[in-house]
Every structure is written in structure tokens, then in C-alpha cells.
Amino acid sequence: MPTTVAMPALSPTMTEGTLARWLVKEGDSVSAGDVIAEVETDKAAMELEAVDGGLVGRLLVAEGTEGVPVNQPIAVLLGDGEDAAALDGFQPAPAMPAPEAARRMPAPSPAATPGSTPRRSRPESSAKRILASPLARRMAERAGLDLSAIQGTGPGGRIVKTDIEAALSGRAPQVAPTPRAAASRATVDEAPSRAPSPPAGESEIVPHTAMRKTIARRLSESKRTVPHFYLTVDCEIDRLLAMRREFNERDGADHRISVNDFVVRAAALALRETPDANASWSDDGMIRYGSVDISVAVATDAGLIAPIVRNADRKGLREISAEMGDLAARARNGGLRPEEYRGGTFSISNLGMFGVREFSAIVNPPQSAILAVGAGEPRPVVKDGALNVATVTSCTLSCDHRVVDGAVGARLLAAFKGFVEDPVTMLL
């Protein structure tokens, strides 16, 4: 009997997706685990794998179709011994409502580790296909570029936007950076490349991506329904900067630590000391998390996404730096897995590299707090009755007042400030 392939729920917030590209055609043979399509979700571009094997009997949704509801049938597979005649009178199962589909969504598979069983080999037709992000494919199509002549620098050799831009400018593509090299650069809230402006005097409508629609919906809902309040502290970071410089300039140093790595570590340790702030609201009761998982905002061309450093309070600065560098690079290339950006317990947004002195961020439910980090700059301070100059950064904590009371938020910020201003305590 024919089986139906449905639009999967690839994240808890996903209610619809865009079928960016089919990687198979009707009549092709596929095995379980083969990649058959590229789907743009509310967070990233993902590869859709076949759950069952068979022949592709019918493609129900055309490439480029937007707003395909979760669990809507998108293709039909024929079983062993079946041919096109088996489709006569066959009606794919109707789509379930998105909330029901999300409840039935299987748990994400654990990430592959050294020594684990490798993924199933793909058939010859899939193995020869060109790996490229949906955005890169559209850019290449518009420019008339041959993707087979372009070297991909994204995850797994995937061709990404920067590779297309390099080809258009005549530059040779660069070798993909390793996580270690990527971690030496700024990893959060970097500015995405600017889209070309329309001709003077003309306006244009840029269609919303699924990610942009989700950002708008979730943050609007947060501001309407979450009672925000804000707390700000000024942290002196001269000792932190000196320690960072010592780490990065020591003999044999092969890994650079960023200021943001210190921020993630300090926030994680502060949350461990203030467990009441590492919690979320629910109608049935307060959810107090058993782990400290820090979401770090990263700017991409499609919008913000926040990959997660899991168990950040149990990781050292070097481990946080390497992990964050890898996550940020793959976030910009659309290479994150769903489990790498969903389920955090606290968020950090750092705009210090843009020279922003101070700002207030919007809480991202179901989390109950987000820390906004401004630029470190020389400021006058008074010490022992005398005027001095210190490098100071302003950090603002946005809190959900249903979960975090003023005193709890103050204790969290005090603990964070203590770690930042005495960074040796982060190493104890």
C-alpha cells in the first residue's frame, strides 16, 4: 500500500514550512535515511530524510511552495511490487493540526560522536548531487552560475552565500574555517552582509522568510503577554581583559578566548548560584531547570537565531569558545540541527562589538530572562574617594516578572558582576 510523506515538525515552534527543493523525482528509488528534499523552517534550512524506502510515486507539493502546514502530505511512496496503478483512488491522509503534529514529533536523534554508527549511505543519485543552501541556489540561478564549478566552504562542503559572493566577485573561495579558527573571531550578533539597495527613488517589497515571520510573531507575543522589567549593572572589565590577553598571548596558545566567552561562563555560573532565575512559567507550576543551557543570539541574513551552549556552567572557557565558534559559523550557513537551537534556559545578546553602550532585549518565551551586553569603554569611576578611569560595560537583564522577582534578578546580576570583575573565580 502506498505510504505518505508529510511535512515534518522540525521545531516546537514550527507550524508551517517552505518546500525549497526536491532532491528526487517521480520514479526514483529511495531508501530510509536518504535525503529527498530541502525544507526551510522557521529557524533554518533543513534536509528532509525519507523514513521509509520505496519508489517515489507522486510529488504532491511543488518546489518553492511556501506555508506548507506541518504534517500536510507532500509526497507518496510506492511499496515493493507496486506501480503507478496503486495510486488510482489513493487519498493521502489529511493534515493534522500543527499542535497535534508537534506532540507526535519524535525526539531528536543524538549528535554523532566518534565511534558511533555512521549514517546510511545514500544512493548514487543523491551522492552526486551538489550540496548548497537554498539561498545559494537562488543566488546562483539569478546570476547564471554553475554550482558544480564552485567550491563550498560550508558544513560538509555545502555551498553557501559567501561562496556565491566570492564567485561573483572573482575571488577564489576560501577553505572552510575550523571550529577553532572560527572561535577566535567574534561569535555573536555580527552584522549580516547588507542586501543591495534599490535604485534611488524606488521602493521594493522583500518577502518575509519563515524565520522573520516567526521572530515577529514570537516577540510581539512576548511584549504583549510577558510582564517585563529591567535591571542594569555596570561591570569593570579591566581584569577580565588582562586575563584574556594573558590567555591568548601565552606560549603555545592555539586557541583565542573572546570577551563573550567570559560572559557566557559568568552568566552560567551566576545562574547556578541563583537557581530561581533558571526557570520558566507554566500554568501548572514553576519549571525549575536542572541544567544551565545558554542561548547566544547570532545574527544571520534571515534573522536572529540562538544556538545553545548546553551545560555551560560545567564547561571551561576554552570549551565554550570552541563550541560557540562552531555553532555560530553553522548558524550563519543554515547548518544547525534543531536540537542545537531549541530548549535553552537563558539567553545572552551582545551588541558590544557595534559600540552600543546599553540596550534592553525582549524575553524569548518560555525562557524568563535575557542579558543584554553593551560595549566596554573607558569611563570615570570613583575608587577610595579618588577619580579614576576604568573599562566599564553596562549589562541589562530583562526579566519575566511572573518568574523572576526583583530581588531574584538583583541577586543574579550581583553574582554575574562578581564573576566578571573577579574573573579568577570563574576558574575555581
Summary of the structure (lengths in Angstrom):
residues: 428
radius of gyration: 24.1
end to end distance: 62.1
largest distance: 90.1
contacts: 1316
relative contact order: 0.12
helix: 32%
strand: 23%
